[in-house]
Amino acid sequence: MPRISIIVPVYNEEEYLSTCLDSLVKQTLDDIEIITIDDNSTDNSLNILLDYTRKYPNIKVYHNEKNIGQGVSRNRGLKLATGEYIGFVDSDDYIRNTMYEDMYKTAVNNNYPELVTTEIIFVKDDSYANRDLEFLARGKEKVINPIQDKSFVISESPTVCNKIFRRDTLKYFYFVEDSLFEDIPFSYTKYMEASKVVTISSINYFYRRDINRGVSSTNYRENSHITDIFKVLDRLDFDMKNSSRYEIFKDEIKLIQLAYSLIRVEEVNNWQVDDDKKSLIKEEMFSIIEEKYGNLDNVDTVLLQSKCGMNIVEEYSNYLGKKIEKQKAL
């Protein structure tokens, strides 16, 4: 049994794929399997994957006969994974060469917790690839009991890519399919369900953010996926209500729902559409947010602002205030 299975969904990433794969095959942890899922790429991605699998026996390549999306591809990887722990890497990102060894050793030294996390930063290029990154180590590991340290739930990144999950805790648990933002319910549910989370205070994951291409760019232009956020936040609510910990974390769940739905509204401000259309879209989104998650009563607005920004919280607060004034005027 491999110590860690790494799942890498791939779709049209020929420009960055080799950097990603190089960072995986250079891992100092020997006993890992790398499961790549080509999601019917139309560029040279599949050929790059096949070339790597000929050179590195621990890389496995699977090909989807049609483009089915990242969530479905990750779910396929989950069914194929055999490691003690499971990690995820996006095919345009890259990682520090000691990342998985450090995370696995941390798991062993802490009696195999359900979840180990590390730090992540946004990058624009390959500046950190193939470099000695010891200077990025910033401190010792921290052991967290999510029930006792609930503030860590809110501060945790929603991505699955800076984490390893003990595989036995993922039985029958899968990503939301046919939706963007599928990391959110997966990461937060598993974090809140864990009895122990250990975090490594070193930067190990380099998340490439490019507003002109890739999944991250979708959020910066007009798109029909903005309402996907409600689908994944509904899934978070559903999963936690089927957990024994919903009542324990219901305030944190509400704050997560408000924060990530408001983040989507904030992104509308960057769309290249006229102001009237922006206002209409934001008004519609605010209406859904209020209906689903309520107003800001009993919400720690400072904490909320730390997740999604002061401006959008103020916009939502103003929307709620204007609605109350309209109702009083009737």
C-alpha positions, 0 to 999 in steps of 0.5 A, a space after each residue: 500500500 502506498 503511503 500517499 496517493 496524489 490525484 491530479 485532474 488534467 484538462 488542457 494544461 500543456 503549458 504548465 503540466 511538466 512543471 507540476 509533474 516534475 514537482 511530484 516525481 521529485 518528491 523525497 517521499 518514495 512510496 507514493 502513487 500519482 494518479 493523473 486523470 486526463 479529462 479529454 484534453 484537446 491539447 498535448 496534455 495526454 501525450 505529456 502524461 503518457 511520456 511521464 508514465 513511461 519514465 516514472 512507474 509510479 505515475 498512472 494515467 487514466 483518460 476520460 472519453 469525454 470532458 466531465 469536469 474536475 469534480 468527476 475526475 477527482 471522484 474517479 481518482 478517489 475510487 482508484 487510490 490505494 494510499 494510506 493518505 490521499 492528496 490532491 494537486 491541480 495540474 497548473 500548480 507545483 509543490 515543494 519537493 519535501 511536501 509529502 514527506 514532511 506531511 506523512 512524517 507529521 501524520 506518523 508522529 501524531 498517531 495518524 490524524 484524519 487530516 494534515 494541512 500545510 501552507 499555500 501561496 499564490 504565484 504567477 510563474 515558476 519562480 519557486 520551482 527547482 529552488 532550495 526552499 528551506 527558507 520557507 519553513 516558518 515554525 513547528 507543527 500545530 495540533 488542532 482539535 477542531 471542536 476546541 479550536 473552532 477559529 481554525 475552521 474559519 481560517 483554513 483555506 477551502 482548497 483540498 490541495 494543501 491537505 492530505 486526508 486519511 483514506 479510511 475517512 473518505 469512504 463513500 465521500 465524494 466531490 460535488 460534480 458538475 460544479 465549480 468550487 467543489 473543494 469547499 464542502 469537501 475540505 470543510 466537512 472533513 475538517 469539522 468531522 476530524 478529531 485531530 488536525 495537524 498543520 505544518 507551518 511551512 509554505 509547501 504548495 504554490 497555487 498558480 493564479 492567472 486571471 487570463 486563463 484556467 479555472 481561476 480566470 472564470 471568476 473574473 469574467 461574466 459566467 453562468 457558474 456564479 450560482 454554483 456556489 449555492 450548490 456546493 454550500 448546500 452540499 456542505 449544509 447537507 453533509 454536516 446535518 448528516 454528521 453528529 457535529 452540525 450543532 457544534 459548528 452551525 455558526 461556523 457553517 453559516 459564516 462560511 456560507 456567507 463568506 464564500 457566497 459574498 466572495 462570488 458577488 464581489 467578483 462581479 465587480 471585476 466583470 466587463 459588463 455595464 454597471 446596470 447589469 452588475 447591479 442587477 446580478 448583485 441584487 439577485 445574488 444578495 436576494 438568494 444569500 439572504 433567503 438561504 443564509 439570513 442577515 448579519 444578526 449574530 454574525 461576527 462581521 469582523 471575522 466575516 470581513 477577514 474571509 471575504 473583505 470589508 467592501 462586500 460585507 458593507 455592500 450586503 449590509 447596505 442591501 439589507 438596510 435598504 430592503 428594511 427601509 422599503 418594507 417600512 415604507 409600505 
